Amino acid sequence: MANLQHWFRVRRFRPSWPKLAAAGVTLILLCAADLGLTWWRFRPMIAALSTARPTETVYMRQAGASRPVGTPAWSDLDSVAPAAACAVVAAEDFDFFEHGAFDWNAQSQLFRRVLHGDFSAGASSIAQQLARNLFLGPDRTVRRKAREYVLAFALSRSLSKHRQLELYLNVIEWGPGVWGIDSASRYWFGKPPSALTPAEAALLASILPAPERGLAYAASTSARQAHQRITDALWSAALVDGLGRSGTLARVRRWADDVTSGVDPAEAWALVEREMGPEGAVTQSGYLNLDREGDECDQTRRWGAIRWQPLGAGKRRAHAIWR
């Protein structure tokens, strides 16, 4: 009996390497097939996005049960205030016009955080967020993340940066049931997106990490850190001068302090405008000149000023990005 028990113990824990290898190969093939089918299934939809204006996304359908979903009005990129578009890029994907589908520096930082058990922050590019919103939904699974990489790559291959940003602005959520930048601009500030001021653009862009919390999230500690980054980007893009940058940041901080003290976000903004005066919208539409000259690299030329290079102690100037 003792010998029989010993035999069973040995058999139970003896690995079968050929079987393990076969199982591993099978798993890899199944994953590859799943990703290949994902590419094949969504390829026609992605191709249609070059001209189509989607009125519904997976996120909208899933949010319909808990939050009211209205039909978002479409805004072409040239009808959005340059400060608003620049603020979104600065807040969500600062190197959007410099990388492909993915920001690999952000991805490597994410990988290191995950290895240390930190899942608090993501590193998705605008293409990844667009793929997730349009086709996949918010599920936090390995399969969804893998499919997100595939679809983001497909989007970046099929659509220009201009078109990706235009789609992104029009399909993402900017508050509970508020979809698209046109709805967000009118809902939160009572004006079209073409009339958004730099301070309003900074507040809207800082909503995006937690849209379910609405404009109140823009007063959180995390959002306050983003305000500085956004206003610096607006200054670097020559959309505001030095005085405008200081004024924009002062308005946003004053509003956040009032909201933190318990004032309603809308009332706090009205109070800021009464005390500090109205803020004029930036109208330098040349930074969003959509005229193309037949060269693909011209798509990013108008956004070159978002990046900068040092010219000495404390001096910077905008410079064009050419691909």
C-alpha positions in Angstrom: 0.0 0.0 0.0 2.8 2.4 0.8 4.4 1.8 -2.5 1.1 2.4 -4.3 0.6 5.7 -2.5 4.2 6.8 -3.4 3.5 5.9 -7.0 0.3 8.1 -7.1 2.2 11.0 -5.5 4.9 10.8 -8.1 2.5 10.5 -11.0 0.4 13.4 -9.7 3.2 16.0 -9.7 5.2 14.8 -12.6 4.9 17.4 -15.4 4.2 16.3 -18.9 6.3 18.7 -20.9 5.1 17.7 -24.3 1.5 18.2 -23.1 2.3 21.5 -21.6 4.0 22.7 -24.7 1.1 21.5 -26.8 -1.3 23.4 -24.5 0.8 26.5 -24.8 1.0 26.4 -28.5 -2.8 25.9 -28.7 -3.4 28.9 -26.4 -1.1 31.1 -28.6 -2.9 30.0 -31.7 -6.3 30.7 -30.2 -5.3 34.1 -29.1 -3.8 34.9 -32.5 -7.0 33.7 -34.2 -9.1 35.8 -31.9 -7.1 38.9 -32.6 -7.1 38.1 -36.3 -10.9 37.8 -36.3 -11.1 41.1 -34.4 -9.1 42.8 -37.1 -11.2 41.2 -39.9 -14.6 42.0 -38.2 -13.9 45.6 -37.5 -11.9 46.5 -40.7 -14.9 47.6 -42.7 -16.2 49.8 -39.9 -12.8 51.4 -39.4 -12.5 52.1 -43.2 -15.9 53.8 -43.1 -14.8 56.1 -40.3 -12.9 58.2 -42.8 -16.1 59.9 -43.7 -18.8 58.4 -41.4 -20.1 60.3 -38.3 -20.9 57.7 -35.7 -23.9 58.5 -33.6 -23.6 55.6 -31.2 -20.7 53.7 -29.6 -20.3 50.7 -27.3 -19.8 53.1 -24.4 -23.0 54.9 -25.2 -25.0 51.7 -25.4 -23.7 50.4 -22.1 -24.2 53.7 -20.4 -27.8 53.9 -21.6 -29.1 51.8 -18.7 -27.7 54.1 -16.0 -27.2 57.5 -17.6 -29.3 59.3 -20.2 -27.8 59.3 -23.6 -28.6 62.0 -26.1 -27.7 62.1 -29.7 -24.5 64.1 -29.9 -24.3 66.9 -32.4 -21.2 66.6 -34.7 -18.5 69.3 -34.6 -15.8 69.3 -37.3 -12.4 69.9 -36.0 -12.2 73.3 -37.7 -15.3 74.4 -35.7 -13.7 73.6 -32.4 -11.7 76.3 -30.6 -8.0 75.6 -31.1 -7.5 76.0 -27.3 -10.0 73.2 -26.7 -8.5 70.8 -29.1 -5.0 71.6 -27.8 -6.1 71.2 -24.2 -7.5 67.7 -24.9 -4.3 66.6 -26.6 -2.2 68.0 -23.7 -4.4 66.3 -21.1 -4.9 62.9 -22.8 -2.0 62.1 -25.2 0.6 64.9 -25.1 2.8 63.2 -27.8 -0.2 62.4 -30.0 1.2 64.0 -33.1 4.7 62.4 -32.6 3.9 58.7 -32.1 2.0 56.2 -34.1 -0.8 54.2 -32.6 0.9 54.0 -29.2 3.0 56.1 -26.9 5.6 53.5 -26.1 7.2 55.6 -23.4 3.9 55.7 -21.6 3.4 52.0 -22.2 6.7 51.1 -20.7 5.9 53.1 -17.6 2.5 51.4 -17.4 4.2 48.0 -17.6 6.6 48.9 -14.8 3.7 50.1 -12.6 1.7 46.9 -13.2 4.7 44.8 -12.2 4.7 46.7 -8.9 1.0 46.1 -8.5 0.0 49.7 -9.4 -3.1 49.7 -11.6 -4.2 53.3 -10.6 -3.4 55.0 -13.9 -3.6 54.1 -17.6 -1.4 55.0 -20.5 -3.8 54.7 -23.4 -3.2 56.9 -26.5 -6.0 58.7 -28.2 -6.2 55.9 -30.8 -6.5 53.3 -28.0 -9.2 55.3 -26.3 -11.0 55.7 -29.6 -11.0 52.0 -30.2 -12.2 51.3 -26.7 -15.1 53.8 -27.0 -16.2 52.8 -30.5 -15.9 49.0 -30.4 -15.0 47.4 -27.1 -16.4 49.0 -24.0 -14.8 49.6 -20.6 -14.3 45.9 -19.5 -11.0 45.5 -17.7 -9.8 42.2 -19.1 -6.6 41.0 -20.8 -8.5 40.1 -23.9 -10.1 43.5 -24.2 -6.7 45.2 -23.8 -5.1 42.9 -26.5 -8.0 43.7 -28.9 -7.6 47.4 -28.1 -4.0 47.3 -29.3 -5.0 45.6 -32.5 -7.9 48.1 -33.3 -5.8 51.1 -32.3 -3.1 50.0 -34.8 -5.8 49.6 -37.5 -7.3 53.0 -36.7 -3.8 54.7 -37.0 -3.2 52.9 -40.3 -6.5 53.9 -41.8 -7.2 57.4 -40.4 -5.1 60.6 -40.3 -4.3 62.2 -37.0 -6.7 65.0 -37.8 -9.5 62.5 -38.3 -8.7 60.5 -35.2 -8.8 63.6 -33.0 -12.1 64.8 -34.6 -13.7 61.4 -33.9 -12.4 61.4 -30.4 -13.8 64.8 -29.6 -17.2 63.8 -30.9 -17.7 60.4 -29.3 -16.2 60.5 -25.8 -18.1 61.3 -22.7 -17.7 64.7 -21.0 -20.1 64.2 -18.1 -23.0 61.9 -17.1 -24.9 61.4 -20.4 -23.0 64.2 -22.1 -21.4 62.9 -25.3 -19.3 64.9 -27.7 -17.6 68.3 -27.4 -20.6 70.2 -28.8 -22.9 68.8 -26.2 -20.3 69.3 -23.5 -19.6 72.9 -24.4 -23.3 73.8 -24.5 -24.1 71.8 -21.4 -21.4 73.1 -19.1 -20.8 76.6 -20.5 -23.8 77.4 -22.7 -21.9 78.1 -25.8 -20.7 76.3 -29.0 -17.2 74.7 -29.0 -15.9 77.4 -31.3 -16.4 80.0 -28.6 -14.6 78.1 -25.7 -12.0 80.1 -23.9 -8.6 78.7 -22.7 -9.9 78.4 -19.1 -13.1 76.7 -20.2 -11.0 74.4 -22.4 -8.7 73.5 -19.5 -11.7 72.6 -17.3 -13.4 70.5 -20.0 -10.2 68.6 -20.8 -9.7 67.8 -17.1 -13.1 66.1 -16.9 -12.1 63.3 -19.3 -10.4 60.9 -16.8 -13.6 60.6 -14.8 -16.6 61.9 -16.8 -19.1 60.3 -14.6 -18.2 62.8 -11.9 -18.9 65.7 -14.3 -17.4 69.2 -14.0 -16.9 68.7 -10.2 -14.0 66.3 -11.0 -12.1 69.3 -12.5 -11.6 70.6 -8.9 -10.0 67.3 -7.7 -6.3 67.1 -6.8 -5.5 65.0 -9.9 -7.3 67.5 -12.1 -5.4 70.5 -10.5 -2.2 68.9 -11.6 -3.5 68.6 -15.1 -4.4 72.3 -15.2 -0.8 73.4 -15.0 0.2 71.0 -17.8 -2.7 72.2 -20.0 -2.1 75.9 -19.6 1.7 75.4 -20.3 0.7 73.6 -23.5 -1.6 76.4 -24.5 1.3 78.8 -24.0 3.8 76.7 -25.8 1.3 76.4 -28.7 1.2 80.3 -28.8 -2.5 80.1 -28.1 -2.0 82.3 -25.1 0.8 84.6 -24.2 2.5 84.8 -20.8 -0.1 87.0 -19.3 -2.9 84.9 -20.7 -1.3 81.8 -19.3 -1.2 83.3 -15.8 -4.7 84.6 -16.1 -6.1 81.2 -17.4 -4.4 79.3 -14.5 -5.6 81.9 -12.0 -9.2 81.5 -13.2 -9.1 77.8 -13.1 -7.6 77.7 -9.6 -10.0 80.2 -8.3 -12.9 78.2 -9.6 -11.5 74.9 -8.2 -11.0 76.5 -4.8 -14.7 77.7 -4.8 -15.9 74.2 -5.8 -13.8 72.6 -3.1 -15.4 74.9 -0.5 -18.8 73.7 -1.5 -20.0 76.1 -4.2 -21.9 74.6 -7.2 -19.6 74.3 -10.2 -21.8 76.4 -12.4 -22.2 79.1 -9.8 -18.5 79.1 -9.1 -17.8 79.8 -12.8 -20.3 82.6 -12.9 -18.7 84.0 -9.8 -15.2 83.9 -11.4 -16.5 85.7 -14.5 -18.1 88.4 -12.4 -15.0 89.0 -10.3 -12.4 88.6 -13.0 -14.3 89.7 -16.1 -15.1 87.8 -19.2 -12.4 85.9 -20.9 -12.1 86.2 -24.7 -12.0 83.1 -26.8 -8.8 82.4 -28.8 -9.4 82.8 -32.5 -6.1 81.9 -34.0 -7.7 79.5 -36.4 -4.4 79.2 -38.3 -3.4 76.5 -35.9 -6.3 74.4 -37.1 -6.0 75.3 -40.8 -7.3 72.1 -42.5 -6.2 73.0 -46.0 -3.9 70.3 -47.3 -1.3 70.5 -50.0 -1.2 66.9 -50.9 1.6 66.0 -48.5 0.7 63.7 -45.7 3.1 65.4 -43.3 1.0 68.6 -43.6 -1.6 67.0 -41.4 0.6 67.7 -38.3 2.1 71.0 -39.3 -0.6 73.0 -37.8 0.0 71.3 -34.4 3.7 71.7 -34.4 3.5 74.5 -32.0 2.3 72.2 -29.3 5.9 71.0 -28.9 8.8 73.1 -28.1 12.6 73.1 -27.8 14.8 74.9 -25.3 16.6 78.1 -26.5 18.4 78.9 -23.3 17.6 79.7 -19.7 13.8 79.7 -19.4 13.3 80.5 -23.1 11.2 78.4 -25.5 9.8 78.8 -28.9 7.4 76.8 -31.0 8.8 74.8 -33.9 7.1 72.8 -36.6 6.9 69.0 -36.6 7.6 67.4 -39.9 7.2 63.7 -40.5 
